[in-house]
Every structure is written in C-alpha cells, then in structure tokens.
Amino acid sequence: MPDSWLRKLRQAVRCGKIEYQQHALERLLERGIALEEVEAVLLQGEMIEFYPEEAMNEPR
C-alpha cells in the first residue's frame, strides 16, 4: 500500500472523518465489536495484503 494512502486513512480516522455504512454498524453490533476497536486497528494495524484495484474505487 502506498504510504500516502495509509497516512490519509489514518489522518481521517484521527479527525473523525470516517463514515460507517449502516450495514457495517449492524454487523459490528452483532459481533460485539466497538467502533473504538475498529479505529484502533485502522490507526495501528499492520497491512497483510493489498488489492490496489479495490483501493482506487470511489466510496459509495
């Protein structure tokens, strides 16, 4: 993953500019996963695989 893309993602998380789809929020609730846990992973997690063609798609 290009470093600039990861920096932008992490900056958006820090600034509270991440929007969650209703479907994602429902699944998180079902699975007992807090938004703080998701954001911690986005800020500190390690990328193990990257699919550039998917990263280039515009958000829905």
C-alpha positions as CSV (number, residue, x, y, z in Angstrom):
1,M,0.0,0.0,0.0
2,P,1.4,3.4,-0.8
3,D,2.4,5.2,2.4
4,S,0.5,8.3,1.3
5,W,-2.8,6.3,1.1
6,L,-2.3,4.9,4.6
7,R,-1.3,8.3,6.0
8,K,-4.5,9.8,4.6
9,L,-6.7,7.0,6.0
10,R,-5.1,7.4,9.5
11,Q,-5.5,11.1,9.4
12,A,-9.2,10.8,8.5
13,V,-9.6,8.4,11.5
14,R,-7.9,10.8,13.8
15,C,-10.0,13.7,12.6
16,G,-13.3,11.7,12.9
17,K,-13.9,11.8,9.2
18,I,-14.7,8.1,8.8
19,E,-18.3,7.3,7.9
20,Y,-19.7,3.8,8.5
21,Q,-22.3,2.2,6.4
22,Q,-25.5,1.1,8.2
23,H,-24.8,-2.5,7.3
24,A,-21.3,-2.3,8.8
25,L,-22.6,-0.8,12.0
26,E,-25.2,-3.6,12.3
27,R,-22.5,-6.3,11.8
28,L,-20.3,-4.6,14.4
29,L,-23.1,-4.6,16.9
30,E,-24.0,-8.3,16.1
31,R,-20.3,-9.3,16.7
32,G,-19.8,-7.1,19.7
33,I,-17.1,-5.0,18.1
34,A,-16.8,-1.4,19.3
35,L,-16.1,1.5,16.9
36,E,-13.0,2.2,19.1
37,E,-11.6,-1.2,18.3
38,V,-12.1,-0.7,14.5
39,E,-10.4,2.7,14.7
40,A,-7.5,1.3,16.8
41,V,-6.9,-1.3,14.1
42,L,-7.0,1.4,11.4
43,L,-4.5,3.5,13.3
44,Q,-2.2,0.8,14.5
45,G,-2.8,-2.3,12.5
46,E,-0.5,-4.0,10.0
47,M,-1.4,-4.4,6.4
48,I,-1.0,-8.0,5.4
49,E,-2.4,-7.8,1.9
50,F,-3.3,-5.0,-0.5
51,Y,-5.6,-5.0,-3.6
52,P,-4.8,-1.8,-5.5
53,E,-7.7,-2.1,-7.9
54,E,-10.1,-2.0,-5.0
55,A,-8.4,0.9,-3.3
56,M,-8.9,3.0,-6.4
57,N,-12.7,2.7,-6.3
58,E,-14.7,5.6,-5.1
59,P,-16.5,5.2,-1.8
60,R,-20.2,4.5,-2.2
